[in-house]
Amino acid sequence: MARFMGSVRGSRGEATRLGGTNTGLQTICNGWHEGIHVVAQVIGEKDYFTIYTTGGSSHRSPSSLLLTINEDGTITRNDTFMTWKCEDEECGEECDRDYKTLAEAGNPYCPKCNGDMKLK
């Protein structure tokens, strides 16, 4: 059974996608100059939704962490996060974790390759 479900509706109709505990689910919705990127993932045993602003399809500005919401409804703003980077140089994946999540779940593992991560 899927842990996450996403749907989109546009000029070509509606489509849905599923995400599991290990894969999570990512969505991006861009206008020309602004947009959002949402990452749904499991940290510890809880669902987390991390929301980034994007520079839209024109890449007018770099992506920026906005906030995280966990399954308890706790909202954490971007000024309480630390950025982590995968120790595997070939992977290079980055993720952001708030202080509370780090206290509950410990150091993060890479969502892409499941390797160890270090503070950036």
Backbone as CSV, one residue per row, in Angstrom:
resi,resn,N_x,N_y,N_z,CA_x,CA_y,CA_z,C_x,C_y,C_z
1,MET,0.836,-1.176,0.000,0.000,0.000,0.000,0.886,1.246,0.000
2,ALA,0.495,2.258,-0.752,1.268,3.491,-0.859,1.120,4.337,0.402
3,ARG,2.178,5.016,0.736,2.163,5.917,1.895,1.734,7.320,1.475
4,PHE,2.076,7.715,0.242,1.748,9.038,-0.267,1.014,8.916,-1.590
5,MET,0.143,9.875,-1.883,-0.530,9.948,-3.167,-0.543,11.394,-3.629
6,GLY,-0.204,11.617,-4.877,-0.249,12.958,-5.451,-1.135,12.955,-6.675
7,SER,-1.738,14.079,-6.946,-2.559,14.196,-8.151,-2.334,15.560,-8.785
8,VAL,-2.554,15.609,-10.081,-2.419,16.846,-10.840,-3.549,16.891,-11.856
9,ARG,-4.061,18.072,-12.101,-5.109,18.247,-13.106,-4.723,19.436,-13.964
10,GLY,-4.712,19.249,-15.262,-4.350,20.312,-16.198,-5.117,20.157,-17.485
11,SER,-4.584,20.731,-18.545,-5.287,20.730,-19.827,-5.414,19.331,-20.428
12,ARG,-4.607,18.383,-19.973,-4.677,17.017,-20.498,-5.377,16.067,-19.539
13,GLY,-6.131,16.620,-18.585,-6.876,15.775,-17.659,-6.163,15.619,-16.332
14,GLU,-6.532,14.564,-15.610,-5.983,14.329,-14.278,-5.092,13.098,-14.285
15,ALA,-4.036,13.139,-13.454,-3.125,11.998,-13.291,-2.778,11.894,-11.814
16,THR,-2.547,10.677,-11.351,-2.143,10.462,-9.960,-0.865,9.633,-9.932
17,ARG,-0.115,9.793,-8.845,1.090,9.003,-8.632,1.152,8.611,-7.171
18,LEU,1.788,7.471,-6.893,1.925,6.966,-5.539,3.385,6.984,-5.117
19,GLY,3.615,7.113,-3.827,4.962,7.067,-3.274,4.972,6.219,-2.025
20,GLY,6.040,5.489,-1.819,6.144,4.604,-0.671,7.028,5.163,0.427
21,THR,7.199,4.382,1.475,8.030,4.777,2.608,9.460,5.053,2.172
22,ASN,10.001,4.251,1.272,11.388,4.418,0.830,11.537,5.432,-0.295
23,THR,10.531,5.572,-1.136,10.656,6.458,-2.296,10.154,7.861,-2.040
24,GLY,9.195,8.015,-1.132,8.587,9.324,-0.935,7.853,9.759,-2.191
25,LEU,7.580,11.050,-2.291,6.880,11.605,-3.449,7.298,13.056,-3.586
26,GLN,7.584,13.482,-4.818,7.952,14.879,-5.052,7.032,15.475,-6.097
27,THR,6.672,16.733,-5.884,5.857,17.452,-6.851,6.477,18.825,-7.091
28,ILE,6.327,19.311,-8.302,6.779,20.646,-8.654,5.661,21.316,-9.438
29,CYS,5.355,22.545,-9.070,4.364,23.334,-9.787,4.985,24.707,-10.043
30,ASN,5.283,24.999,-11.300,5.953,26.253,-11.645,5.096,27.127,-12.539
31,GLY,5.142,28.420,-12.266,4.706,29.435,-13.209,5.949,29.908,-13.930
32,TRP,5.854,31.019,-14.653,7.044,31.501,-15.367,8.139,31.947,-14.414
33,HIS,7.762,32.649,-13.316,8.773,33.252,-12.450,8.757,32.769,-11.005
34,GLU,7.766,32.038,-10.606,7.679,31.517,-9.239,7.066,30.129,-9.279
35,GLY,7.318,29.371,-8.225,6.731,28.040,-8.140,7.039,27.421,-6.795
36,ILE,6.550,26.184,-6.614,6.833,25.440,-5.393,7.277,24.023,-5.739
37,HIS,8.055,23.465,-4.837,8.527,22.088,-4.932,8.236,21.465,-3.573
38,VAL,7.462,20.403,-3.547,7.091,19.748,-2.297,7.702,18.351,-2.280
39,VAL,8.377,18.021,-1.184,8.983,16.705,-1.001,8.270,16.025,0.168
40,ALA,7.603,14.914,-0.101,6.962,14.110,0.940,7.883,12.938,1.248
41,GLN,8.215,12.760,2.535,9.129,11.683,2.901,8.861,11.232,4.327
42,VAL,9.366,10.053,4.636,9.260,9.502,5.986,10.591,9.729,6.687
43,ILE,10.534,10.330,7.864,11.715,10.533,8.696,11.389,9.906,10.041
44,GLY,12.211,8.941,10.459,11.846,8.166,11.644,10.608,7.360,11.283
45,GLU,9.524,7.593,11.954,8.252,6.932,11.632,7.187,7.933,11.199
46,LYS,7.570,9.200,11.011,6.590,10.245,10.716,6.681,10.736,9.274
47,ASP,5.539,11.173,8.747,5.485,11.801,7.433,5.889,13.262,7.565
48,TYR,6.731,13.712,6.640,7.159,15.106,6.585,6.962,15.631,5.177
49,PHE,6.538,16.884,5.087,6.347,17.551,3.809,7.198,18.820,3.829
50,THR,8.230,18.859,3.000,9.132,19.993,2.941,8.795,20.797,1.696
51,ILE,8.616,22.100,1.873,8.159,22.963,0.791,9.246,23.985,0.466
52,TYR,9.604,24.034,-0.807,10.599,24.977,-1.309,9.924,25.928,-2.297
53,THR,10.384,27.166,-2.353,10.000,28.048,-3.450,10.990,27.792,-4.573
54,THR,10.559,27.989,-5.802,11.456,27.847,-6.954,11.456,29.163,-7.712
55,GLY,12.343,29.279,-8.630,12.371,30.464,-9.488,11.498,30.299,-10.708
56,GLY,10.550,29.361,-10.653,9.680,29.122,-11.795,10.412,28.472,-12.943
57,SER,9.722,28.345,-14.068,10.331,27.692,-15.227,11.427,28.552,-15.850
58,SER,11.460,29.853,-15.530,12.520,30.718,-16.038,13.759,30.689,-15.149
59,HIS,13.676,29.997,-14.004,14.779,29.926,-13.034,15.258,31.323,-12.632
60,ARG,14.289,32.232,-12.428,14.601,33.621,-12.092,15.387,33.736,-10.795
61,SER,15.110,32.856,-9.850,15.834,32.855,-8.580,16.091,31.406,-8.181
62,PRO,17.107,31.145,-7.316,17.376,29.773,-6.888,16.291,29.249,-5.960
63,SER,16.190,27.936,-5.862,15.241,27.334,-4.933,15.601,27.725,-3.505
64,SER,14.581,27.853,-2.676,14.800,28.267,-1.297,13.837,27.504,-0.394
65,LEU,14.359,26.977,0.702,13.533,26.263,1.660,12.539,27.224,2.297
66,LEU,11.274,26.851,2.299,10.235,27.696,2.875,9.818,27.196,4.246
67,LEU,9.362,25.923,4.313,8.932,25.361,5.593,8.743,23.860,5.484
68,THR,8.597,23.217,6.640,8.300,21.791,6.719,7.082,21.597,7.608
69,ILE,6.230,20.663,7.217,5.051,20.290,8.001,5.174,18.807,8.304
70,ASN,4.998,18.405,9.569,5.023,16.974,9.867,3.604,16.472,10.089
71,GLU,3.459,15.173,10.264,2.119,14.579,10.359,1.351,15.008,11.598
72,ASP,2.046,15.576,12.593,1.370,16.106,13.770,0.798,17.490,13.519
73,GLY,1.108,18.072,12.352,0.655,19.413,12.037,1.629,20.495,12.453
74,THR,2.800,20.100,12.953,3.814,21.076,13.349,4.428,21.703,12.105
75,ILE,4.455,23.028,12.080,5.044,23.763,10.961,6.356,24.381,11.435
76,THR,7.434,24.120,10.683,8.743,24.655,11.021,9.193,25.571,9.894
77,ARG,9.471,26.818,10.212,9.926,27.792,9.219,11.374,27.537,8.832
78,ASN,11.804,28.163,7.761,13.142,27.901,7.226,14.282,28.374,8.110
79,ASP,14.061,29.240,9.078,15.174,29.737,9.880,15.593,28.776,10.994
80,THR,14.973,27.607,11.073,15.326,26.626,12.102,15.893,25.344,11.494
81,PHE,16.382,25.412,10.254,16.874,24.246,9.535,18.384,24.222,9.425
82,MET,18.917,23.019,9.228,20.315,22.830,8.880,20.352,22.014,7.588
83,THR,21.272,22.343,6.701,21.390,21.654,5.413,22.444,20.554,5.515
84,TRP,22.084,19.369,5.015,22.956,18.198,5.033,23.254,17.781,3.597
85,LYS,24.435,17.209,3.381,24.835,16.753,2.050,25.306,15.310,2.133
86,CYS,24.953,14.529,1.100,25.351,13.123,1.043,26.875,13.029,0.990
87,GLU,27.437,12.095,1.760,28.888,11.907,1.780,29.401,11.245,0.499
88,ASP,28.521,10.600,-0.247,28.902,9.992,-1.522,29.019,11.109,-2.563
89,GLU,30.238,11.389,-3.009,30.479,12.501,-3.937,29.724,12.336,-5.252
90,GLU,29.540,11.087,-5.705,28.811,10.856,-6.951,27.338,11.210,-6.807
91,CYS,26.790,11.044,-5.608,25.374,11.336,-5.367,25.180,12.844,-5.177
92,GLY,25.782,13.400,-4.125,25.716,14.836,-3.888,24.366,15.381,-3.464
93,GLU,23.412,14.516,-3.164,22.065,14.948,-2.760,22.133,15.797,-1.492
94,GLU,21.286,16.805,-1.401,21.196,17.639,-0.211,19.785,17.568,0.360
95,CYS,19.678,17.751,1.677,18.362,17.817,2.313,18.449,18.756,3.509
96,ASP,17.328,19.230,3.947,17.254,20.135,5.086,16.482,19.460,6.206
97,ARG,16.962,19.631,7.436,16.287,19.059,8.605,16.195,20.136,9.682
98,ASP,15.038,20.208,10.318,14.880,21.145,11.421,15.430,20.521,12.697
99,TYR,15.679,21.346,13.681,16.303,20.887,14.922,15.468,19.831,15.639
100,LYS,14.166,19.989,15.641,13.302,19.031,16.343,13.389,17.647,15.701
101,THR,13.355,17.597,14.380,13.451,16.324,13.671,14.795,15.654,13.932
102,LEU,15.865,16.438,13.937,17.185,15.880,14.230,17.224,15.285,15.626
103,ALA,16.578,15.950,16.579,16.545,15.440,17.952,15.772,14.132,18.033
104,GLU,14.690,14.007,17.253,13.846,12.806,17.291,14.444,11.650,16.498
105,ALA,14.965,11.939,15.302,15.371,10.866,14.385,16.877,10.742,14.195
106,GLY,17.659,11.697,14.678,19.101,11.649,14.486,19.507,12.148,13.117
107,ASN,20.785,11.968,12.793,21.292,12.444,11.513,20.546,11.784,10.360
108,PRO,20.278,12.541,9.286,19.516,11.986,8.164,20.345,11.043,7.298
109,TYR,19.639,10.180,6.595,20.228,9.352,5.552,19.797,9.936,4.224
110,CYS,20.615,9.761,3.215,20.339,10.323,1.901,19.040,9.747,1.331
111,PRO,18.106,10.611,0.915,16.858,10.107,0.344,17.037,9.482,-1.036
112,LYS,18.186,9.764,-1.682,18.439,9.249,-3.026,19.160,7.907,-3.008
113,CYS,20.266,7.802,-2.207,21.067,6.572,-2.223,21.111,5.875,-0.861
114,ASN,20.462,6.446,0.131,20.381,5.893,1.489,21.729,5.887,2.205
115,GLY,22.668,6.695,1.728,23.985,6.793,2.352,23.983,7.785,3.516
116,ASP,25.106,7.867,4.212,25.249,8.812,5.307,25.336,10.230,4.762
117,MET,24.892,11.183,5.599,24.959,12.590,5.220,25.768,13.347,6.252
118,LYS,26.374,14.456,5.813,27.144,15.295,6.733,26.594,16.719,6.659
119,LEU,26.804,17.442,7.741,26.350,18.829,7.801,27.100,19.644,6.768
120,LYS,26.385,20.425,6.015,26.997,21.217,4.942,27.654,22.456,5.502
